[in-house]
Amino acid sequence: MKHLNSQRHRLWCLCLAALLPLSAQANVLEQLIASSLASHPAAQGQRALVQSAEAGVDSARWQFYPTPSVSIETANAGAADSLYQGDSRVSTMRLQQALWTGGRLSSGMDKAEAGLVVSQASLDEVRLQLGLRVVQAYGDWLSSHLKVLALEKSLATHVRLREQVRRRLAEGASAESDLTLAVTRLEAISADITAARTQGEIALARLGQLQGRPVDGAALAVALAAPRAFSGSAQALLDMALGINPTLVKAGAQARLQEAVIGERRADLLPEVYARVERQYGNYNFANGASQNRLFIGLASRFGAGLSTLSNVEAARAQHAAALSEIAVQTRTVSEQLLADHATAVSTGSRMASVKASLKAAEDVSASYDRQFLAGRKSWLDVMNAARELAQTETQLADLQSTLVVVSWRLGAYTRGIDAVTQGVK
Protein backbone atom coordinates (compact mmCIF):
# COMPACT_ATOMS: atom_id res chain seq x y z
CA MET A 1 0.00 0.00 0.00
CA LYS A 2 2.87 2.36 0.83
CA HIS A 3 4.35 1.78 -2.63
CA LEU A 4 0.98 2.40 -4.27
CA ASN A 5 0.48 5.67 -2.36
CA SER A 6 3.95 6.80 -3.36
CA GLN A 7 3.20 5.93 -6.95
CA ARG A 8 -0.06 7.91 -6.87
CA HIS A 9 1.81 10.93 -5.48
CA ARG A 10 4.43 10.81 -8.22
CA LEU A 11 1.84 10.32 -10.92
CA TRP A 12 -0.08 13.32 -9.55
CA CYS A 13 3.09 15.42 -9.70
CA LEU A 14 3.71 14.31 -13.27
CA CYS A 15 0.16 15.17 -14.30
CA LEU A 16 0.45 18.57 -12.63
CA ALA A 17 3.65 19.25 -14.53
CA ALA A 18 1.88 18.44 -17.79
CA LEU A 19 -0.79 21.03 -16.97
CA LEU A 20 1.73 23.81 -16.22
CA PRO A 21 2.64 26.30 -18.96
CA LEU A 22 5.53 25.25 -21.16
CA SER A 23 7.61 28.24 -20.03
CA ALA A 24 7.45 27.08 -16.41
CA GLN A 25 8.66 23.61 -17.40
CA ALA A 26 11.47 25.06 -19.49
CA ASN A 27 12.63 27.41 -16.73
CA VAL A 28 13.33 24.87 -13.99
CA LEU A 29 16.76 23.97 -15.32
CA GLU A 30 17.47 27.58 -16.30
CA GLN A 31 16.83 28.62 -12.70
CA LEU A 32 19.11 25.92 -11.33
CA ILE A 33 21.92 27.00 -13.67
CA ALA A 34 21.45 30.71 -12.95
CA SER A 35 21.44 30.12 -9.20
CA SER A 36 24.65 28.12 -9.37
CA LEU A 37 26.39 30.72 -11.54
CA ALA A 38 25.43 33.49 -9.13
CA SER A 39 26.39 31.81 -5.87
CA HIS A 40 29.16 29.29 -6.52
CA PRO A 41 32.49 30.31 -4.96
CA ALA A 42 34.44 29.23 -8.04
CA ALA A 43 32.66 31.89 -10.12
CA GLN A 44 32.96 34.48 -7.35
CA GLY A 45 36.69 33.89 -7.02
CA GLN A 46 37.19 34.20 -10.77
CA ARG A 47 35.25 37.48 -10.79
CA ALA A 48 37.73 38.82 -8.25
CA LEU A 49 40.58 37.82 -10.58
CA VAL A 50 38.89 39.71 -13.41
CA GLN A 51 38.80 42.80 -11.22
CA SER A 52 42.49 42.31 -10.49
CA ALA A 53 43.24 42.06 -14.22
CA GLU A 54 41.26 45.25 -14.86
CA ALA A 55 43.41 47.02 -12.27
CA GLY A 56 46.47 45.60 -14.07
CA VAL A 57 45.32 47.26 -17.30
CA ASP A 58 44.97 50.59 -15.47
CA SER A 59 48.46 50.15 -14.05
CA ALA A 60 49.91 49.43 -17.51
CA ARG A 61 48.19 52.52 -18.88
CA TRP A 62 49.72 54.69 -16.12
CA GLN A 63 53.21 53.55 -17.17
CA PHE A 64 53.00 56.01 -20.09
CA TYR A 65 52.75 58.93 -17.65
CA PRO A 66 55.66 60.71 -15.93
CA THR A 67 57.04 59.25 -12.72
CA PRO A 68 57.23 61.70 -9.81
CA SER A 69 59.63 61.26 -6.91
CA VAL A 70 60.74 63.21 -3.85
CA SER A 71 63.93 62.76 -1.84
CA ILE A 72 64.92 64.42 1.42
CA GLU A 73 68.44 63.78 2.75
CA THR A 74 70.27 65.05 5.80
CA ALA A 75 74.08 64.86 5.84
CA ASN A 76 76.19 64.86 8.98
CA ALA A 77 79.73 65.59 7.76
CA GLY A 78 82.88 66.52 9.59
CA ALA A 79 84.05 70.14 9.78
CA ALA A 80 87.05 69.35 7.59
CA ASP A 81 84.93 67.87 4.75
CA SER A 82 85.18 70.44 1.95
CA LEU A 83 82.30 68.92 -0.05
CA TYR A 84 79.72 69.38 2.71
CA GLN A 85 80.16 72.99 3.86
CA GLY A 86 76.64 74.09 2.96
CA ASP A 87 73.16 73.08 4.04
CA SER A 88 72.83 69.93 6.07
CA ARG A 89 69.49 69.04 4.42
CA VAL A 90 68.77 68.82 0.69
CA SER A 91 65.33 68.15 -0.81
CA THR A 92 64.79 67.25 -4.45
CA MET A 93 61.55 66.93 -6.44
CA ARG A 94 61.84 64.98 -9.71
CA LEU A 95 59.58 64.19 -12.64
CA GLN A 96 60.87 61.63 -15.16
CA GLN A 97 59.21 60.79 -18.46
CA ALA A 98 60.16 57.93 -20.76
CA LEU A 99 60.61 59.21 -24.31
CA TRP A 100 61.40 55.92 -26.03
CA THR A 101 61.45 52.41 -24.56
CA GLY A 102 61.87 50.23 -27.62
CA GLY A 103 58.25 49.10 -27.35
CA ARG A 104 58.42 48.00 -23.72
CA LEU A 105 55.50 50.14 -22.55
CA SER A 106 53.31 49.21 -25.52
CA SER A 107 54.09 45.54 -24.99
CA GLY A 108 53.26 45.90 -21.31
CA MET A 109 49.90 47.39 -22.23
CA ASP A 110 49.25 44.59 -24.71
CA LYS A 111 50.19 42.03 -22.06
CA ALA A 112 47.84 43.55 -19.49
CA GLU A 113 44.95 43.68 -21.96
CA ALA A 114 45.58 40.08 -23.03
CA GLY A 115 45.72 39.10 -19.34
CA LEU A 116 42.32 40.73 -18.84
CA VAL A 117 40.90 38.71 -21.74
CA VAL A 118 42.43 35.57 -20.21
CA SER A 119 40.76 36.35 -16.87
CA GLN A 120 37.40 37.09 -18.47
CA ALA A 121 37.61 33.93 -20.58
CA SER A 122 38.56 31.94 -17.48
CA LEU A 123 35.45 33.29 -15.76
CA ASP A 124 33.33 32.29 -18.75
CA GLU A 125 35.02 28.88 -18.74
CA VAL A 126 34.24 28.36 -15.05
CA ARG A 127 30.63 29.45 -15.58
CA LEU A 128 30.26 27.11 -18.56
CA GLN A 129 31.65 24.17 -16.59
CA LEU A 130 29.37 24.96 -13.65
CA GLY A 131 26.38 25.09 -15.98
CA LEU A 132 27.31 21.78 -17.57
CA ARG A 133 27.73 20.20 -14.13
CA VAL A 134 24.26 21.39 -13.17
CA VAL A 135 22.84 19.98 -16.40
CA GLN A 136 24.52 16.61 -15.81
CA ALA A 137 23.40 16.43 -12.18
CA TYR A 138 19.86 17.35 -13.17
CA GLY A 139 19.94 14.74 -15.93
CA ASP A 140 21.01 12.09 -13.42
CA TRP A 141 18.17 13.10 -11.12
CA LEU A 142 15.68 13.12 -14.02
CA SER A 143 16.78 9.64 -15.08
CA SER A 144 16.31 8.42 -11.52
CA HIS A 145 12.93 10.10 -11.21
CA LEU A 146 11.58 8.63 -14.44
CA LYS A 147 12.99 5.20 -13.62
CA VAL A 148 11.34 5.23 -10.20
CA LEU A 149 7.99 6.10 -11.81
CA ALA A 150 8.38 3.24 -14.29
CA LEU A 151 9.59 0.77 -11.65
CA GLU A 152 6.82 1.65 -9.21
CA LYS A 153 4.34 0.99 -11.98
CA SER A 154 6.02 -2.36 -12.56
CA LEU A 155 6.04 -2.97 -8.80
CA ALA A 156 2.27 -2.53 -8.66
CA THR A 157 1.95 -4.99 -11.56
CA HIS A 158 4.16 -7.56 -9.83
CA VAL A 159 2.25 -7.14 -6.55
CA ARG A 160 -0.94 -7.90 -8.48
CA LEU A 161 0.64 -10.91 -10.14
CA ARG A 162 1.95 -12.23 -6.81
CA GLU A 163 -1.48 -12.00 -5.23
CA GLN A 164 -3.00 -13.62 -8.30
CA VAL A 165 -0.67 -16.62 -8.21
CA ARG A 166 -1.04 -16.85 -4.43
CA ARG A 167 -4.79 -17.27 -4.83
CA ARG A 168 -4.29 -19.82 -7.58
CA LEU A 169 -1.84 -21.71 -5.38
CA ALA A 170 -4.42 -21.83 -2.59
CA GLU A 171 -6.93 -23.20 -5.10
CA GLY A 172 -4.42 -25.74 -6.40
CA ALA A 173 -4.32 -24.20 -9.87
CA SER A 174 -0.62 -23.11 -9.72
CA ALA A 175 2.60 -24.63 -8.46
CA GLU A 176 4.71 -23.39 -5.55
CA SER A 177 7.46 -22.50 -8.04
CA ASP A 178 5.15 -19.98 -9.69
CA LEU A 179 4.76 -18.11 -6.39
CA THR A 180 8.52 -18.29 -5.82
CA LEU A 181 9.12 -16.76 -9.24
CA ALA A 182 6.64 -13.96 -8.57
CA VAL A 183 8.19 -13.17 -5.18
CA THR A 184 11.72 -13.23 -6.64
CA ARG A 185 10.78 -10.84 -9.44
CA LEU A 186 9.01 -8.57 -6.95
CA GLU A 187 12.10 -8.39 -4.76
CA ALA A 188 14.25 -7.63 -7.79
CA ILE A 189 11.95 -4.73 -8.72
CA SER A 190 12.14 -3.41 -5.13
CA ALA A 191 15.93 -3.55 -5.29
CA ASP A 192 15.91 -1.66 -8.59
CA ILE A 193 13.70 1.02 -7.05
CA THR A 194 16.09 1.39 -4.13
CA ALA A 195 19.03 1.74 -6.52
CA ALA A 196 17.19 4.31 -8.65
CA ARG A 197 16.26 6.34 -5.58
CA THR A 198 19.84 6.26 -4.39
CA GLN A 199 20.94 7.57 -7.77
CA GLY A 200 18.42 10.38 -7.38
CA GLU A 201 19.60 11.23 -3.87
CA ILE A 202 23.21 11.40 -5.07
CA ALA A 203 22.19 13.69 -7.95
CA LEU A 204 20.21 15.93 -5.56
CA ALA A 205 23.23 16.12 -3.26
CA ARG A 206 25.40 17.22 -6.18
CA LEU A 207 22.81 19.79 -7.20
CA GLY A 208 22.68 21.02 -3.62
CA GLN A 209 26.44 21.51 -3.54
CA LEU A 210 26.31 23.41 -6.83
CA GLN A 211 23.46 25.59 -5.55
CA GLY A 212 24.85 26.10 -2.08
CA ARG A 213 21.57 24.97 -0.55
CA PRO A 214 19.47 21.76 -0.40
CA VAL A 215 17.39 20.94 -3.46
CA ASP A 216 13.97 19.36 -3.00
CA GLY A 217 13.31 16.52 -5.43
CA ALA A 218 9.53 16.87 -5.01
CA ALA A 219 9.75 20.49 -6.15
CA LEU A 220 11.77 19.45 -9.20
CA ALA A 221 9.22 16.77 -10.03
CA VAL A 222 6.43 19.36 -10.33
CA ALA A 223 7.92 20.91 -13.48
CA LEU A 224 10.31 18.72 -15.46
CA ALA A 225 12.73 20.38 -17.86
CA ALA A 226 12.19 19.65 -21.53
CA PRO A 227 14.91 19.07 -24.15
CA ARG A 228 16.13 22.18 -25.94
CA ALA A 229 15.45 22.49 -29.63
CA PHE A 230 18.50 22.58 -31.88
CA SER A 231 18.77 22.79 -35.64
CA GLY A 232 21.47 22.89 -38.27
CA SER A 233 24.13 20.51 -39.40
CA ALA A 234 26.86 19.27 -37.12
CA GLN A 235 29.38 21.47 -38.95
CA ALA A 236 27.22 24.58 -38.53
CA LEU A 237 26.86 23.93 -34.81
CA LEU A 238 30.59 23.26 -34.55
CA ASP A 239 31.40 26.58 -36.20
CA MET A 240 29.14 28.35 -33.70
CA ALA A 241 30.77 26.56 -30.78
CA LEU A 242 34.33 27.26 -31.92
CA GLY A 243 33.48 30.94 -32.31
CA ILE A 244 32.38 31.46 -28.68
CA ASN A 245 34.01 28.70 -26.65
CA PRO A 246 35.69 30.38 -23.64
CA THR A 247 38.51 27.82 -23.50
CA LEU A 248 39.48 28.68 -27.07
CA VAL A 249 39.13 32.40 -26.35
CA LYS A 250 41.44 31.98 -23.36
CA ALA A 251 43.98 29.98 -25.37
CA GLY A 252 44.05 32.68 -28.05
CA ALA A 253 44.47 35.41 -25.43
CA GLN A 254 47.31 33.48 -23.82
CA ALA A 255 49.06 33.33 -27.20
CA ARG A 256 48.68 37.11 -27.57
CA LEU A 257 49.96 37.56 -24.02
CA GLN A 258 53.11 35.59 -24.89
CA GLU A 259 53.58 37.74 -27.98
CA ALA A 260 53.54 40.79 -25.72
CA VAL A 261 56.05 39.13 -23.39
CA ILE A 262 58.36 38.58 -26.37
CA GLY A 263 58.09 42.31 -27.14
CA GLU A 264 58.96 43.18 -23.55
CA ARG A 265 61.97 40.87 -23.55
CA ARG A 266 63.24 42.32 -26.84
CA ALA A 267 62.86 45.84 -25.47
CA ASP A 268 65.24 44.91 -22.67
CA LEU A 269 67.99 44.68 -25.30
CA LEU A 270 67.55 48.37 -26.17
CA PRO A 271 68.31 51.46 -24.07
CA GLU A 272 65.53 53.62 -22.73
CA VAL A 273 65.57 57.33 -23.56
CA TYR A 274 64.12 59.55 -20.86
CA ALA A 275 63.79 63.17 -19.80
CA ARG A 276 63.88 64.29 -16.20
CA VAL A 277 63.23 67.64 -14.60
CA GLU A 278 64.02 68.31 -10.97
CA ARG A 279 63.98 71.12 -8.45
CA GLN A 280 66.50 71.08 -5.63
CA TYR A 281 66.08 72.89 -2.31
CA GLY A 282 69.31 73.33 -0.36
CA ASN A 283 72.87 72.57 -1.34
CA TYR A 284 75.58 70.61 0.40
CA ASN A 285 78.32 72.85 -1.06
CA PHE A 286 77.09 76.23 0.20
CA ALA A 287 74.42 77.36 2.60
CA ASN A 288 71.25 79.36 2.02
CA GLY A 289 71.45 79.18 -1.77
CA ALA A 290 68.46 79.62 -4.10
CA SER A 291 66.49 76.63 -5.32
CA GLN A 292 67.84 75.12 -8.51
CA ASN A 293 65.95 73.74 -11.55
CA ARG A 294 67.52 71.15 -13.85
CA LEU A 295 66.62 69.27 -17.03
CA PHE A 296 68.24 65.95 -17.92
CA ILE A 297 68.11 63.85 -21.09
CA GLY A 298 69.53 60.41 -20.60
CA LEU A 299 69.83 56.79 -21.67
CA ALA A 300 69.40 53.80 -19.39
CA SER A 301 70.02 50.14 -20.19
CA ARG A 302 67.94 47.23 -18.88
CA PHE A 303 70.39 44.40 -19.54
CA GLY A 304 70.20 41.41 -17.28
CA ALA A 305 73.09 39.37 -15.94
CA GLY A 306 75.24 37.94 -18.71
CA LEU A 307 73.13 36.84 -21.69
CA SER A 308 70.03 36.27 -19.60
CA THR A 309 68.00 38.74 -21.66
CA LEU A 310 68.54 36.69 -24.82
CA SER A 311 67.58 33.56 -22.89
CA ASN A 312 64.43 35.29 -21.71
CA VAL A 313 63.48 36.08 -25.31
CA GLU A 314 63.94 32.45 -26.31
CA ALA A 315 61.90 31.28 -23.33
CA ALA A 316 59.07 33.64 -24.28
CA ARG A 317 59.14 32.35 -27.87
CA ALA A 318 58.86 28.77 -26.64
CA GLN A 319 55.92 29.67 -24.42
CA HIS A 320 54.25 31.38 -27.38
CA ALA A 321 54.67 28.21 -29.46
CA ALA A 322 53.17 26.19 -26.61
CA ALA A 323 50.21 28.59 -26.46
CA LEU A 324 49.59 28.15 -30.20
CA SER A 325 49.67 24.38 -29.74
CA GLU A 326 47.15 24.71 -26.90
CA ILE A 327 44.74 26.44 -29.30
CA ALA A 328 44.92 23.43 -31.62
CA VAL A 329 44.47 21.01 -28.70
CA GLN A 330 41.41 22.82 -27.35
CA THR A 331 39.93 23.12 -30.85
CA ARG A 332 40.06 19.35 -31.19
CA THR A 333 38.67 18.81 -27.69
CA VAL A 334 35.69 21.11 -28.28
CA SER A 335 35.07 19.60 -31.71
CA GLU A 336 35.12 16.08 -30.31
CA GLN A 337 32.69 16.93 -27.51
CA LEU A 338 30.23 18.82 -29.71
CA LEU A 339 30.20 16.27 -32.52
CA ALA A 340 29.70 13.46 -29.98
CA ASP A 341 26.81 15.33 -28.33
CA HIS A 342 25.24 16.09 -31.69
CA ALA A 343 25.45 12.46 -32.77
CA THR A 344 24.04 11.36 -29.41
CA ALA A 345 21.16 13.81 -29.62
CA VAL A 346 20.23 12.75 -33.16
CA SER A 347 20.46 9.04 -32.40
CA THR A 348 18.61 9.41 -29.09
CA GLY A 349 15.73 11.16 -30.82
CA SER A 350 15.50 8.33 -33.35
CA ARG A 351 15.80 5.64 -30.67
CA MET A 352 13.06 7.24 -28.58
CA ALA A 353 10.58 6.82 -31.40
CA SER A 354 11.50 3.14 -31.69
CA VAL A 355 11.42 2.57 -27.93
CA LYS A 356 8.01 4.23 -27.64
CA ALA A 357 6.71 1.87 -30.32
CA SER A 358 8.31 -1.04 -28.47
CA LEU A 359 6.72 0.13 -25.23
CA LYS A 360 3.27 0.11 -26.80
CA ALA A 361 3.92 -3.37 -28.15
CA ALA A 362 5.23 -4.57 -24.76
CA GLU A 363 2.11 -3.24 -23.03
CA ASP A 364 -0.10 -5.07 -25.52
CA VAL A 365 1.92 -8.28 -25.17
CA SER A 366 1.83 -8.16 -21.38
CA ALA A 367 -1.93 -7.63 -21.32
CA SER A 368 -2.42 -10.39 -23.92
CA TYR A 369 -0.27 -12.86 -21.98
CA ASP A 370 -2.32 -12.19 -18.86
CA ARG A 371 -5.48 -13.15 -20.70
CA GLN A 372 -3.90 -16.13 -22.44
CA PHE A 373 -2.53 -17.42 -19.13
CA LEU A 374 -6.00 -17.45 -17.66
CA ALA A 375 -7.17 -19.30 -20.77
CA GLY A 376 -4.34 -21.83 -20.37
CA ARG A 377 -2.48 -20.88 -23.57
CA LYS A 378 0.52 -19.20 -21.91
CA SER A 379 2.70 -20.28 -19.01
CA TRP A 380 3.27 -18.32 -15.81
CA LEU A 381 6.89 -17.77 -16.90
CA ASP A 382 5.64 -16.15 -20.11
CA VAL A 383 3.51 -13.75 -18.06
CA MET A 384 6.38 -12.83 -15.75
CA ASN A 385 8.81 -12.37 -18.63
CA ALA A 386 6.36 -10.09 -20.42
CA ALA A 387 6.00 -7.96 -17.28
CA ARG A 388 9.78 -7.74 -16.91
CA GLU A 389 10.26 -6.79 -20.57
CA LEU A 390 7.67 -4.04 -20.16
CA ALA A 391 9.56 -2.64 -17.13
CA GLN A 392 12.87 -2.80 -18.97
CA THR A 393 11.44 -0.92 -21.94
CA GLU A 394 10.03 1.79 -19.68
CA THR A 395 13.36 2.26 -17.87
CA GLN A 396 15.16 2.34 -21.21
CA LEU A 397 12.80 5.12 -22.31
CA ALA A 398 13.54 6.99 -19.07
CA ASP A 399 17.28 6.83 -19.80
CA LEU A 400 16.75 8.11 -23.33
CA GLN A 401 14.55 10.98 -22.16
CA SER A 402 17.10 12.16 -19.59
CA THR A 403 19.97 11.72 -22.05
CA LEU A 404 18.20 13.88 -24.62
CA VAL A 405 17.66 16.62 -22.03
CA VAL A 406 21.35 16.58 -21.05
CA VAL A 407 22.86 16.56 -24.54
CA SER A 408 20.43 19.12 -25.96
CA TRP A 409 21.14 21.54 -23.11
CA ARG A 410 24.86 20.94 -23.51
CA LEU A 411 24.57 21.72 -27.21
CA GLY A 412 22.74 24.93 -26.34
CA ALA A 413 25.47 25.94 -23.90
CA TYR A 414 28.25 25.14 -26.37
CA THR A 415 26.72 26.88 -29.39
CA ARG A 416 24.92 29.83 -27.77
CA GLY A 417 26.78 30.35 -24.50
CA ILE A 418 25.74 29.67 -20.92
CA ASP A 419 24.09 33.09 -20.59
CA ALA A 420 21.84 32.40 -23.56
CA VAL A 421 20.39 29.25 -21.96
CA THR A 422 19.48 31.20 -18.81
CA GLN A 423 18.15 34.32 -20.52
CA GLY A 424 14.60 33.57 -19.36
CA VAL A 425 15.57 33.86 -15.69
CA LYS A 426 14.83 37.23 -14.12
HELIX and SHEET records of a PDB file:
HELIX    1   1 LYS A    2  LEU A   19  1                                  18    
HELIX    2   2 LEU A   22  SER A   39  1                                  18    
HELIX    3   3 PRO A   41  TRP A   62  1                                  22    
HELIX    4   4 ARG A  104  GLU A  171  1                                  68    
HELIX    5   5 GLU A  176  GLN A  211  1                                  36    
HELIX    6   6 GLY A  217  VAL A  222  1                                   6    
HELIX    7   7 ALA A  234  ILE A  244  1                                  11    
HELIX    8   8 PRO A  246  ALA A  267  1                                  22    
HELIX    9   9 SER A  308  LEU A  374  1                                  67    
HELIX   10  10 TRP A  380  ARG A  416  1                                  37    
HELIX   11  11 ALA A  420  THR A  422  5                                   3    
SHEET    1   A 4 THR A  67  THR A  74  0                                        
SHEET    2   A 4 ARG A  89  TRP A 100 -1                                        
SHEET    3   A 4 GLU A 272  TYR A 281 -1                                        
SHEET    4   A 4 GLN A 292  ALA A 300 -1                                        
END                                                                             
